[in-house]
Amino acid sequence: MNRYCFQLQVHRDHLDEYRARHAAVWPEMLDALAATGWRNYSLFLRDDGLLIGYFESESTLDDVLRGMAETEVNARWQADMAPFFVALDGSPDEGFTVLEQVFNLEDQLRQAGR
C-alpha cells in the first residue's frame, strides 16, 4: 500500500466555510474518490490554514490523480474549492506540495521482525 501526504494553505477567512464543505462532501465526489483508489483519506486543518492531507492507495500518485482528473465531478469540485487556497498554481489537486514520508512505525517494526 502506498501512502501519500500533501500540504496546502487555506485562506484564514475561509476556514469555517472550508470545514463546512468537507463536513458534507458531495456523494458523487466520495464515490469518485473510492472508485479511483483513494483509501483512508483524511484532511487535517490548523487554525492558521495549514492543510495536511493523507491517503493510501494501491496505485501510484499519478494514477489516482489521473483517475480523478478523468471524472466530471472532480472538475466541478476543484473549481468550487480553488478560491479557498492561498498561492495556488492550478487546481487544488495540481497545486499541492507532496511531503516525503521519512518514518512509519509498522514498516520499521516489520523490518525488525517484531
N, CA, C and O of each residue as an XYZ file, in Angstrom:
456
protein
N       0.852     -1.181      0.000
C       0.000      0.000      0.000
C       0.893      1.237      0.000
O       1.806      1.351      0.818
N       0.633      2.142     -0.901
C       1.364      3.408     -0.965
C       0.685      4.429     -0.065
O      -0.541      4.464      0.036
N       1.484      5.251      0.581
C       0.977      6.312      1.451
C       1.363      7.652      0.843
O       2.491      7.839      0.387
N       0.410      8.586      0.841
C       0.651      9.909      0.270
C       0.209     10.981      1.258
O      -0.850     10.881      1.878
N       1.033     11.995      1.389
C       0.726     13.124      2.254
C       0.997     14.397      1.465
O       1.977     14.482      0.726
N       0.124     15.381      1.626
C       0.304     16.630      0.898
C      -0.100     17.822      1.754
O      -0.784     17.689      2.769
N       0.348     18.989      1.310
C       0.124     20.237      2.046
C      -0.441     21.300      1.124
O      -0.026     21.432     -0.027
N      -1.393     22.054      1.648
C      -1.940     23.244      1.000
C      -2.159     24.297      2.078
O      -2.055     24.003      3.269
N      -2.458     25.505      1.666
C      -2.745     26.580      2.616
C      -4.111     27.164      2.302
O      -4.343     27.659      1.199
N      -5.015     27.107      3.274
C      -6.362     27.656      3.136
C      -6.342     29.094      3.652
O      -5.724     29.386      4.675
N      -7.027     29.993      2.930
C      -7.152     31.376      3.410
C      -7.800     31.364      4.792
O      -8.786     30.663      5.018
N      -7.246     32.132      5.698
C      -7.763     32.140      7.078
C      -9.221     32.573      7.146
O      -9.974     32.080      7.986
N      -9.626     33.487      6.273
C     -11.015     33.957      6.300
C     -11.987     32.969      5.640
O     -13.184     33.245      5.567
N     -11.492     31.834      5.164
C     -12.330     30.808      4.547
C     -12.389     29.511      5.371
O     -12.978     28.524      4.929
N     -11.788     29.512      6.549
C     -11.671     28.269      7.316
C     -13.022     27.660      7.685
O     -13.223     26.455      7.531
N     -13.952     28.490      8.170
C     -15.253     27.946      8.577
C     -15.995     27.340      7.390
O     -16.568     26.256      7.501
N     -15.985     28.036      6.260
C     -16.660     27.518      5.068
C     -15.958     26.265      4.545
O     -16.619     25.336      4.080
N     -14.631     26.230      4.616
C     -13.888     25.042      4.190
C     -14.300     23.837      5.041
O     -14.555     22.752      4.518
N     -14.361     24.041      6.345
C     -14.791     22.956      7.234
C     -16.216     22.503      6.903
O     -16.499     21.305      6.865
N     -17.093     23.450      6.668
C     -18.487     23.124      6.364
C     -18.589     22.324      5.065
O     -19.352     21.361      4.996
N     -17.838     22.705      4.045
C     -17.880     21.979      2.767
C     -17.400     20.540      2.941
O     -17.910     19.633      2.284
N     -16.435     20.329      3.811
C     -15.897     18.985      3.992
C     -16.685     18.159      5.011
O     -16.455     16.958      5.150
N     -17.589     18.789      5.705
C     -18.486     18.037      6.593
C     -19.573     17.332      5.779
O     -20.223     16.408      6.268
N     -19.764     17.777      4.529
C     -20.801     17.197      3.673
C     -20.321     17.194      2.222
O     -20.883     17.886      1.373
N     -19.282     16.414      1.948
C     -18.744     16.303      0.583
C     -19.811     15.670     -0.305
O     -20.541     14.774      0.118
N     -19.884     16.151     -1.539
C     -20.876     15.634     -2.488
C     -20.762     14.112     -2.594
O     -19.654     13.590     -2.722
N     -21.869     13.405     -2.543
C     -21.819     11.938     -2.645
C     -21.106     11.445     -3.906
O     -20.382     10.451     -3.851
N     -21.298     12.117     -5.031
C     -20.633     11.678     -6.259
C     -19.123     11.891     -6.196
O     -18.371     11.178     -6.862
N     -18.671     12.860     -5.405
C     -17.237     13.061     -5.207
C     -16.679     11.936     -4.339
O     -15.606     11.404     -4.623
N     -17.399     11.578     -3.292
C     -16.981     10.457     -2.443
C     -16.876      9.178     -3.265
O     -15.917      8.419     -3.126
N     -17.871      8.941     -4.126
C     -17.860      7.746     -4.976
C     -16.669      7.754     -5.931
O     -16.034      6.721     -6.139
N     -16.367      8.911     -6.509
C     -15.242      9.011     -7.455
C     -13.918      8.740     -6.746
O     -13.066      8.035     -7.286
N     -13.735      9.282     -5.559
C     -12.506      9.028     -4.807
C     -12.347      7.536     -4.527
O     -11.274      6.969     -4.732
N     -13.410      6.914     -4.062
C     -13.352      5.479     -3.762
C     -13.081      4.672     -5.027
O     -12.285      3.734     -5.003
N     -13.733      5.026     -6.126
C     -13.592      4.272     -7.378
C     -12.203      4.397     -7.988
O     -11.768      3.510     -8.722
N     -11.499      5.495     -7.691
C     -10.170      5.711     -8.269
C      -9.040      5.311     -7.324
O      -7.871      5.584     -7.597
N      -9.390      4.665     -6.214
C      -8.371      4.045     -5.374
C      -7.914      4.803     -4.152
O      -6.925      4.412     -3.531
N      -8.593      5.872     -3.781
C      -8.227      6.609     -2.569
C      -8.782      5.853     -1.367
O      -9.979      5.571     -1.302
N      -7.903      5.524     -0.411
C      -8.314      4.813      0.799
C      -7.783      5.568      2.019
O      -6.738      6.217      1.963
N      -8.522      5.466      3.110
C      -8.084      6.066      4.372
C      -7.706      7.535      4.177
O      -6.714      8.005      4.733
N      -8.494      8.248      3.392
C      -8.224      9.655      3.048
C      -8.688     10.556      4.184
O      -9.841     10.480      4.611
N      -7.795     11.404      4.671
C      -8.106     12.336      5.748
C      -7.496     13.691      5.437
O      -6.459     13.786      4.781
N      -8.155     14.740      5.920
C      -7.623     16.099      5.849
C      -7.532     16.638      7.272
O      -8.422     16.416      8.094
N      -6.448     17.344      7.547
C      -6.215     17.947      8.855
C      -5.985     19.436      8.633
O      -5.170     19.818      7.794
N      -6.703     20.285      9.383
C      -6.646     21.726      9.180
C      -6.263     22.431     10.474
O      -6.906     22.259     11.510
N      -5.213     23.222     10.391
C      -4.766     24.016     11.531
C      -5.457     25.376     11.486
O      -5.911     25.803     10.424
N      -5.540     26.058     12.622
C      -6.229     27.344     12.716
C      -5.614     28.443     11.850
O      -6.288     29.423     11.535
N      -4.356     28.297     11.464
C      -3.744     29.293     10.578
C      -3.943     28.956      9.101
O      -3.437     29.662      8.229
N      -4.681     27.877      8.819
C      -4.997     27.497      7.450
C      -4.122     26.413      6.865
O      -4.363     25.975      5.740
N      -3.108     25.964      7.594
C      -2.287     24.866      7.089
C      -3.155     23.621      6.951
O      -3.790     23.189      7.913
N      -3.180     23.050      5.761
C      -3.969     21.859      5.488
C      -3.030     20.724      5.121
O      -2.193     20.859      4.229
N      -3.174     19.609      5.814
C      -2.407     18.407      5.525
C      -3.399     17.325      5.122
O      -4.370     17.055      5.829
N      -3.137     16.713      3.977
C      -3.963     15.604      3.502
C      -3.157     14.322      3.520
O      -1.945     14.332      3.305
N      -3.838     13.219      3.777
C      -3.189     11.912      3.803
C      -4.140     10.900      3.192
O      -5.337     10.910      3.477
N      -3.600     10.020      2.345
C      -4.381      8.898      1.862
C      -3.461      7.757      1.473
O      -2.250      7.922      1.328
N      -4.066      6.608      1.313
C      -3.351      5.408      0.905
C      -3.973      4.897     -0.381
O      -5.160      5.107     -0.633
N      -3.168      4.227     -1.193
C      -3.676      3.657     -2.432
C      -2.766      2.531     -2.905
O      -1.560      2.548     -2.663
N      -3.348      1.571     -3.569
C      -2.565      0.525     -4.232
C      -1.895      1.097     -5.479
O      -0.907      0.546     -5.965
N      -2.431      2.203     -5.995
C      -1.941      2.815     -7.227
C      -0.908      3.899     -6.939
O      -0.731      4.328     -5.799
N      -0.236      4.326     -7.995
C       0.713      5.435     -7.877
C      -0.058      6.742     -7.719
O      -1.248      6.818     -8.025
N       0.635      7.755     -7.242
C       0.020      9.069     -7.107
C      -0.448      9.570     -8.471
O      -1.561     10.081     -8.596
N       0.384      9.427     -9.477
C      -0.008      9.855    -10.827
C      -1.280      9.161    -11.285
O      -2.154      9.792    -11.879
N      -1.388      7.867    -11.013
C      -2.572      7.114    -11.453
C      -3.845      7.566    -10.738
O      -4.886      7.707    -11.380
N      -3.785      7.796     -9.432
C      -5.004      8.211     -8.723
C      -5.400      9.627     -9.117
O      -6.587      9.931     -9.236
N      -4.406     10.500     -9.320
C      -4.722     11.860     -9.761
C      -5.292     11.851    -11.175
O      -6.244     12.575    -11.468
N      -4.713     11.038    -12.048
C      -5.223     10.926    -13.420
C      -6.645     10.368    -13.410
O      -7.506     10.849    -14.147
N      -6.890      9.369    -12.589
C      -8.235      8.805    -12.484
C      -9.254      9.846    -12.067
O     -10.344      9.909    -12.635
N      -8.918     10.655    -11.091
C      -9.834     11.712    -10.662
C      -9.989     12.776    -11.745
O     -11.090     13.285    -11.954
N      -8.915     13.114    -12.427
C      -8.977     14.137    -13.477
C      -9.918     13.718    -14.604
O     -10.452     14.570    -15.314
N     -10.121     12.435    -14.771
C     -10.996     11.927    -15.822
C     -12.478     11.948    -15.434
O     -13.338     11.630    -16.256
N     -12.778     12.320    -14.185
C     -14.177     12.380    -13.756
C     -14.712     13.797    -13.883
O     -13.994     14.771    -13.656
N     -15.969     13.897    -14.244
C     -16.618     15.210    -14.380
C     -16.778     15.877    -13.006
O     -16.613     17.090    -12.881
N     -17.096     15.087    -11.988
C     -17.330     15.660    -10.667
C     -16.061     16.293    -10.107
O     -16.138     17.297     -9.400
N     -14.898     15.726    -10.408
C     -13.654     16.295     -9.903
C     -13.417     17.688    -10.469
O     -12.980     18.579     -9.742
N     -13.695     17.891    -11.749
C     -13.524     19.213    -12.353
C     -14.404     20.240    -11.642
O     -13.960     21.352    -11.357
N     -15.647     19.866    -11.358
C     -16.547     20.786    -10.640
C     -16.064     21.052     -9.226
O     -16.061     22.197     -8.775
N     -15.648     19.988     -8.514
C     -15.185     20.138     -7.127
C     -13.936     21.013     -7.063
O     -13.860     21.920     -6.233
N     -12.960     20.754     -7.928
C     -11.721     21.526     -7.917
C     -11.991     22.998     -8.216
O     -11.404     23.873     -7.580
N     -12.860     23.278     -9.166
C     -13.205     24.668     -9.489
C     -13.910     25.340     -8.320
O     -13.684     26.520     -8.049
N     -14.759     24.598     -7.632
C     -15.505     25.127     -6.494
C     -14.586     25.396     -5.305
O     -14.804     26.353     -4.561
N     -13.568     24.567     -5.120
C     -12.684     24.685     -3.960
C     -11.481     25.603     -4.194
O     -10.900     26.090     -3.224
N     -11.096     25.851     -5.422
C      -9.885     26.638     -5.718
C      -9.824     27.974     -4.988
O      -8.750     28.330     -4.504
N     -10.918     28.739     -4.879
C     -10.826     30.042     -4.199
C     -10.459     29.971     -2.715
O     -10.112     30.989     -2.116
N     -10.533     28.793     -2.127
C     -10.223     28.647     -0.707
C      -8.720     28.677     -0.421
O      -8.318     28.864      0.728
N      -7.884     28.497     -1.448
C      -6.461     28.273     -1.228
C      -5.588     29.480     -1.546
O      -5.881     30.263     -2.450
N      -4.504     29.610     -0.777
C      -3.510     30.664     -0.942
C      -2.484     30.228     -1.981
O      -2.057     29.074     -1.995
N      -2.095     31.146     -2.842
C      -0.991     30.951     -3.793
C      -1.085     29.625     -4.530
O      -0.115     28.870     -4.604
N      -2.247     29.355     -5.064
C      -2.472     28.102     -5.759
C      -2.132     28.268     -7.230
O      -2.634     29.172     -7.899
N      -1.288     27.398     -7.719
C      -0.925     27.389     -9.133
C      -1.658     26.233     -9.791
O      -1.183     25.098     -9.753
N      -2.815     26.505    -10.398
C      -3.650     25.450    -10.955
C      -4.754     25.085     -9.988
O      -5.076     25.850     -9.078
N      -5.331     23.918    -10.188
C      -6.394     23.462     -9.297
C      -5.777     22.876     -8.023
O      -4.592     22.544     -8.006
N      -6.576     22.749     -6.959
C      -6.019     22.219     -5.711
C      -5.319     20.870     -5.867
O      -4.286     20.633     -5.242
N      -5.880     19.980     -6.702
C      -5.247     18.668     -6.840
C      -4.014     18.691     -7.739
O      -3.340     17.671     -7.891
N      -3.713     19.843     -8.335
C      -2.474     20.006     -9.106
C      -1.458     20.860     -8.360
O      -0.265     20.812     -8.658
N      -1.925     21.643     -7.390
C      -1.066     22.623     -6.743
C      -0.580     22.269     -5.356
O       0.074     23.087     -4.709
N      -0.882     21.071     -4.880
C      -0.430     20.750     -3.526
C       1.033     20.312     -3.524
O       1.572     19.860     -4.534
N       1.649     20.459     -2.363
C       3.026     20.031     -2.153
C       3.007     18.639     -1.548
O       2.426     18.431     -0.483
N       3.634     17.689     -2.215
C       3.719     16.322     -1.693
C       4.826     16.282     -0.644
O       5.918     16.806     -0.864
N       4.540     15.662      0.487
C       5.507     15.531      1.574
C       6.112     14.130      1.550
O       5.412     13.142      1.326
N       7.390     14.061      1.781
C       8.100     12.782      1.801
C       7.875     12.069      3.129
O       8.020     12.672      4.192
N       7.526     10.810      3.070
C       7.417     10.008      4.283
C       8.819      9.596      4.713
O       9.572      9.026      3.923
N       9.168      9.883      5.959
C      10.500      9.539      6.451
C      10.463      8.502      7.576
O      11.511      8.011      7.995
N       9.267      8.164      8.067
C       9.151      7.175      9.139
C       7.765      6.573      9.110
O       6.779      7.267      8.863
N       7.692      5.263      9.366
C       6.430      4.574      9.586
C       6.691      3.466     10.597
O       7.516      2.583     10.365
N       5.993      3.520     11.703
C       6.195      2.574     12.800
C       6.008      1.131     12.358
O       6.862      0.286     12.623
N       4.893      0.842     11.682
C       4.622     -0.538     11.289
C       5.687     -1.079     10.339
O       6.092     -2.236     10.457
N       6.138     -0.261      9.410
C       7.186     -0.704      8.487
C       8.465     -1.071      9.239
O       9.082     -2.099      8.964
N       8.856     -0.224     10.188
C      10.096     -0.499     10.902
C       9.968     -1.683     11.851
O      10.908     -2.460     12.014
N       8.804     -1.818     12.473
C       8.581     -2.997     13.318
C       8.658     -4.276     12.483
O       9.271     -5.258     12.901
N       8.043     -4.264     11.316
C       8.061     -5.426     10.425
C       9.488     -5.730      9.983
O       9.893     -6.893      9.965
N      10.255     -4.700      9.628
C      11.645     -4.883      9.198
C      12.496     -5.447     10.326
O      13.451     -6.183     10.081
N      12.152     -5.104     11.551
C      12.909     -5.585     12.715
C      12.423     -6.959     13.194
O      12.961     -7.519     14.149
N      11.404     -7.489     12.519
C      10.891     -8.797     12.910
C      10.036     -8.770     14.154
O       9.908     -9.782     14.844
N       9.453     -7.630     14.449
C       8.620     -7.517     15.662
C       7.161     -7.466     15.310
O       6.314     -7.371     16.199
